[in-house]
Amino acid sequence: MRTVLGIDAGGTKTVVVLVGESGAVLNYEVFPGLDPTRTEDAEAELDGFLLGLVPADTTAPEAATVGLPFHGEIDSITTMQRNGVARRLGSSARACNDVEVAHIGAFAGGDGVLVLAGTGSMAWAKGPLGTARAGGFGDLIGDEGSAFWIGRRAVALLSQEADGRRPTSAFTTGLLKSLGVPQDGLIGWVYRQQNQRSGIASVARYISALAASGNTDALSILQEAAAELAATARAAARVAGLTSPSPLSTAGGVFLDPAVRTELARLMDGEPIPGLLPPAGGAALDAARRAGWAVDQTWISKLGNELKQKGAA
């Protein structure tokens, strides 16, 4: 059976999809994230992960596309990822940035700007002047509007209320209750996190819940996040040569929040269009095209519907 493999590896989770020539999803699995900056031996971790992807009794995929965090951003990591993917998945496999596969999925390879806001954030645009990206500098420098950025802003407010720099509010009471942390236990909670990046990012879902209940501090954080993401989208679109309004789509868990979606639409003068495929689907689509398959809109729709049934986002 002819197959291709699509992989979307992010800071929080890794989605792997094996797709047949008809566009049918033959296998769909979710694994922990593959963040090369959060492990002592990123090469061994990637190697071990890729080694077990294709069962021994299964014909090797004709092509594979692997979207990976930090690819194309740090030379040593990029080289390690490229070599690891080729070693374990063969010369027909391609390593690229995880936001690139998200863009391919959203627009089926066409022009537009994708804003991704999950654990981290970045905008990726394709237009008359080529491809461009904005943001994505990581949590120590930027990742504005991401789940980590939202969580960090929220935890900073907690710290200000804990020591009296800011009056105690319903925001602090509600968030500490959600986290199950006493007011004097904030430092311990933060530094006990096995992965501080994903731990802080997890706070974003509680901010969404507080905003939905009417908390103005939580809503303000989410609206600020949307403003940061809009600025990132405009920058990428401008460099890629896209004129306003340009096709816009979103991906990542931050956009599950209605306040973020509403504010982004207001700032960008239009609702983002739904992505045609989730990021892992974009990786599979890229692999199928490189394998020379006859990929058309029917194929893309079938793949998208089947991934939706699997809960892919």
C-alpha positions as CSV (number, residue, x, y, z in Angstrom):
1,M,0.0,0.0,0.0
2,R,1.3,3.5,-0.9
3,T,1.5,5.8,2.1
4,V,2.9,9.1,3.2
5,L,3.7,10.2,6.7
6,G,3.0,13.7,8.2
7,I,4.3,14.8,11.6
8,D,3.6,18.0,13.4
9,A,5.8,18.3,16.5
10,G,5.2,21.2,18.8
11,G,6.3,22.2,22.3
12,T,3.2,20.6,23.9
13,K,2.3,17.6,21.7
14,T,3.4,15.7,18.6
15,V,0.7,14.5,16.0
16,V,1.6,11.7,13.6
17,V,-0.6,10.8,10.7
18,L,-0.1,8.0,8.1
19,V,-2.2,8.7,5.0
20,G,-3.1,6.4,2.0
21,E,-3.1,7.4,-1.6
22,S,-6.9,8.1,-1.5
23,G,-6.5,10.6,1.3
24,A,-7.7,8.1,4.0
25,V,-6.1,8.3,7.4
26,L,-4.6,4.9,8.1
27,N,-3.1,5.8,11.5
28,Y,-3.4,8.8,13.8
29,E,-1.4,9.1,17.1
30,V,-0.6,11.8,19.6
31,F,2.6,11.9,21.5
32,P,4.3,14.4,23.9
33,G,6.0,17.4,22.4
34,L,9.5,17.4,21.0
35,D,11.1,20.6,22.2
36,P,14.9,20.4,21.6
37,T,15.6,23.2,24.1
38,R,14.0,21.3,27.0
39,T,15.9,18.1,27.0
40,E,19.5,17.1,27.8
41,D,19.9,15.0,24.6
42,A,17.6,16.3,21.9
43,E,19.2,14.2,19.2
44,A,18.6,10.9,21.1
45,E,15.1,11.9,21.9
46,L,14.2,12.7,18.3
47,D,16.1,9.5,17.1
48,G,14.2,7.3,19.5
49,F,10.9,8.9,18.6
50,L,11.3,8.5,14.9
51,L,12.7,4.9,15.2
52,G,9.3,3.5,16.3
53,L,7.0,5.4,14.0
54,V,6.7,2.8,11.2
55,P,6.0,-0.8,12.3
56,A,8.3,-3.4,10.9
57,D,5.4,-5.1,9.0
58,T,4.4,-1.9,7.3
59,T,5.7,-0.7,3.9
60,A,7.8,2.3,4.4
61,P,6.1,5.6,3.4
62,E,7.0,7.0,0.0
63,A,7.6,10.4,1.6
64,A,7.5,12.0,5.0
65,T,7.3,15.6,6.1
66,V,8.2,16.4,9.7
67,G,7.4,19.8,11.1
68,L,9.7,20.6,14.1
69,P,10.1,23.4,16.5
70,F,13.2,25.6,16.1
71,H,13.9,24.2,12.6
72,G,15.6,27.0,10.6
73,E,16.1,29.1,13.7
74,I,19.1,27.6,15.4
75,D,21.8,26.1,13.1
76,S,22.9,23.3,15.4
77,I,19.3,22.2,16.0
78,T,18.4,22.4,12.4
79,T,21.3,20.3,11.3
80,M,20.5,17.7,14.0
81,Q,16.9,17.5,13.0
82,R,17.6,17.3,9.3
83,N,20.1,14.5,9.8
84,G,17.9,12.6,12.3
85,V,14.9,12.7,10.0
86,A,17.0,11.5,7.0
87,R,18.6,8.8,9.0
88,R,15.4,7.3,10.4
89,L,12.9,8.1,7.6
90,G,15.0,8.0,4.5
91,S,16.1,10.5,1.9
92,S,12.6,11.2,0.8
93,A,11.8,12.7,4.2
94,R,11.9,16.4,4.7
95,A,12.4,18.3,8.0
96,C,11.0,21.8,8.2
97,N,9.6,24.3,10.7
98,D,6.3,23.2,12.5
99,V,4.7,26.5,11.5
100,E,5.4,25.9,7.9
101,V,3.4,22.7,7.9
102,A,0.6,24.5,9.7
103,H,0.6,27.1,6.8
104,I,0.6,24.4,4.1
105,G,-2.3,22.8,5.8
106,A,-4.3,26.1,6.3
107,F,-4.0,27.2,2.7
108,A,-3.2,23.9,0.9
109,G,0.1,25.5,-0.2
110,G,-1.5,28.7,-1.4
111,D,-0.9,32.3,-0.4
112,G,-2.0,33.8,2.9
113,V,-0.9,34.5,6.4
114,L,-1.2,32.0,9.2
115,V,-1.0,33.1,12.8
116,L,-0.1,30.2,15.1
117,A,-0.5,30.6,18.9
118,G,0.0,27.5,21.0
119,T,2.7,27.1,23.6
120,G,4.7,29.6,21.4
121,S,3.6,31.9,18.7
122,M,4.6,32.9,15.2
123,A,3.1,34.2,11.9
124,W,4.0,32.6,8.6
125,A,3.1,34.2,5.3
126,K,3.3,33.3,1.7
127,G,2.8,35.8,-1.0
128,P,4.1,37.4,-4.3
129,L,7.5,38.1,-2.6
130,G,7.9,34.6,-1.2
131,T,7.6,33.4,2.3
132,A,8.1,35.4,5.5
133,R,7.8,34.8,9.2
134,A,7.4,37.1,12.2
135,G,7.7,36.3,15.8
136,G,8.7,32.9,17.0
137,F,11.7,34.1,19.0
138,G,11.0,31.8,21.9
139,D,9.7,32.4,25.4
140,L,12.9,34.1,26.7
141,I,12.7,36.8,24.0
142,G,9.1,37.0,22.7
143,D,6.4,34.5,21.7
144,E,4.0,37.4,22.2
145,G,0.3,36.3,22.4
146,S,1.1,32.7,23.0
147,A,-0.2,30.5,25.8
148,F,3.1,30.9,27.5
149,W,2.9,34.6,27.2
150,I,-0.6,34.7,28.6
151,G,0.3,32.4,31.5
152,R,3.4,34.5,32.2
153,R,1.4,37.7,32.3
154,A,-1.1,36.1,34.6
155,V,1.5,34.7,37.0
156,A,3.2,38.1,37.1
157,L,-0.1,39.6,38.3
158,L,-0.4,36.9,41.0
159,S,3.1,37.8,42.2
160,Q,2.2,41.5,42.4
161,E,-0.8,40.8,44.5
162,A,1.1,38.4,46.7
163,D,3.5,41.0,47.9
164,G,1.2,44.0,47.9
165,R,2.3,45.8,44.8
166,R,-1.3,45.4,43.5
167,P,-4.5,45.1,45.6
168,T,-5.9,41.6,46.0
169,S,-8.6,41.0,43.4
170,A,-11.1,38.4,42.2
171,F,-8.6,37.6,39.5
172,T,-6.0,36.3,42.0
173,T,-8.6,34.5,44.1
174,G,-10.1,32.8,41.1
175,L,-6.8,31.8,39.4
176,L,-5.1,30.5,42.6
177,K,-8.2,28.4,43.3
178,S,-8.1,27.0,39.7
179,L,-4.4,26.1,40.1
180,G,-4.9,24.7,43.6
181,V,-2.2,26.9,45.0
182,P,-2.2,29.0,48.2
183,Q,-1.2,32.6,47.8
184,D,2.2,32.0,49.5
185,G,2.8,28.9,47.3
186,L,3.3,30.6,43.9
187,I,7.1,30.4,43.7
188,G,7.0,26.7,44.7
189,W,4.3,25.9,42.1
190,V,6.2,27.6,39.3
191,Y,9.6,26.0,40.0
192,R,8.2,22.5,40.7
193,Q,7.0,22.3,37.1
194,Q,8.8,19.5,35.3
195,N,8.6,21.6,32.1
196,Q,8.2,25.2,33.1
197,R,7.4,26.3,29.6
198,S,4.4,24.0,29.2
199,G,3.5,24.5,32.9
200,I,3.2,28.2,32.6
201,A,1.4,27.8,29.2
202,S,-1.2,25.6,30.9
203,V,-2.3,28.6,32.9
204,A,-3.8,30.2,29.7
205,R,-6.9,27.9,29.9
206,Y,-7.7,29.2,33.3
207,I,-7.5,32.7,32.0
208,S,-10.0,31.8,29.3
209,A,-12.4,30.5,31.9
210,L,-12.0,33.6,34.1
211,A,-12.6,35.8,31.1
212,A,-15.7,33.9,30.2
213,S,-17.0,34.4,33.7
214,G,-16.7,38.2,33.3
215,N,-13.3,38.8,34.9
216,T,-12.0,42.0,33.4
217,D,-8.3,41.4,34.2
218,A,-8.4,38.0,32.4
219,L,-10.2,39.6,29.5
220,S,-7.6,42.4,29.3
221,I,-4.8,39.8,29.1
222,L,-6.5,37.9,26.3
223,Q,-7.2,41.1,24.3
224,E,-3.5,42.2,24.7
225,A,-2.5,38.7,23.4
226,A,-4.7,39.2,20.3
227,A,-3.2,42.7,19.7
228,E,0.3,41.1,19.8
229,L,-0.7,38.4,17.4
230,A,-2.3,40.9,15.0
231,A,0.9,42.9,14.9
232,T,2.9,39.8,14.1
233,A,0.5,38.8,11.3
234,R,0.7,42.3,9.7
235,A,4.5,42.2,9.8
236,A,4.7,38.8,8.1
237,A,2.1,39.7,5.5
238,R,3.9,42.9,4.6
239,V,7.3,41.2,4.0
240,A,5.6,38.5,1.9
241,G,4.1,41.2,-0.3
242,L,0.5,40.5,0.7
243,T,-1.9,43.5,0.6
244,S,-4.6,44.1,3.1
245,P,-7.0,42.4,3.6
246,S,-5.0,39.2,2.8
247,P,-6.2,35.7,3.4
248,L,-5.8,35.0,7.1
249,S,-6.1,31.8,9.1
250,T,-5.2,30.7,12.6
251,A,-4.0,27.6,14.4
252,G,-3.1,26.6,17.9
253,G,-4.9,26.3,21.2
254,V,-5.0,30.0,22.1
255,F,-7.6,30.5,19.3
256,L,-10.0,28.2,21.0
257,D,-10.7,31.3,23.2
258,P,-13.6,33.4,21.8
259,A,-12.2,36.6,23.2
260,V,-8.9,36.2,21.4
261,R,-10.7,35.3,18.1
262,T,-13.1,38.2,18.4
263,E,-10.4,40.8,19.1
264,L,-8.1,39.4,16.3
265,A,-11.0,39.7,13.8
266,R,-11.6,43.3,14.9
267,L,-8.0,44.3,14.6
268,M,-7.5,42.5,11.2
269,D,-10.8,43.8,9.7
270,G,-12.2,40.4,9.1
271,E,-12.8,36.9,10.4
272,P,-10.0,34.4,9.8
273,I,-10.9,31.6,7.4
274,P,-10.9,28.0,8.7
275,G,-7.8,26.1,7.8
276,L,-8.3,23.5,5.1
277,L,-6.2,21.0,7.1
278,P,-4.7,20.9,10.6
279,P,-0.8,21.1,10.8
280,A,-0.3,17.3,10.6
281,G,-2.5,17.2,7.6
282,G,-0.4,20.0,6.0
283,A,2.7,17.8,6.6
284,A,1.0,14.8,4.9
285,L,-0.1,17.0,2.0
286,D,3.4,18.2,1.5
287,A,4.7,14.7,1.5
288,A,2.0,13.5,-0.9
289,R,2.9,16.2,-3.4
290,R,6.6,15.4,-3.2
291,A,5.8,11.8,-3.7
292,G,4.1,12.8,-7.0
293,W,0.6,11.8,-6.0
294,A,-2.4,13.2,-7.9
295,V,-3.6,15.5,-5.0
296,D,-6.7,17.5,-5.7
297,Q,-9.5,19.2,-3.7
298,T,-11.3,16.0,-3.2
299,W,-8.2,14.4,-1.7
300,I,-7.7,17.4,0.6
301,S,-11.3,17.4,1.7
302,K,-11.3,13.7,2.5
303,L,-8.1,14.0,4.5
304,G,-9.5,17.0,6.3
305,N,-12.8,15.3,7.2
306,E,-11.1,12.2,8.5
307,L,-8.6,14.2,10.6
308,K,-11.5,16.2,12.0
309,Q,-13.2,12.9,13.0
310,K,-10.0,12.0,14.8
311,G,-10.1,15.3,16.8
312,A,-7.1,16.8,15.0
313,A,-6.7,20.6,15.4
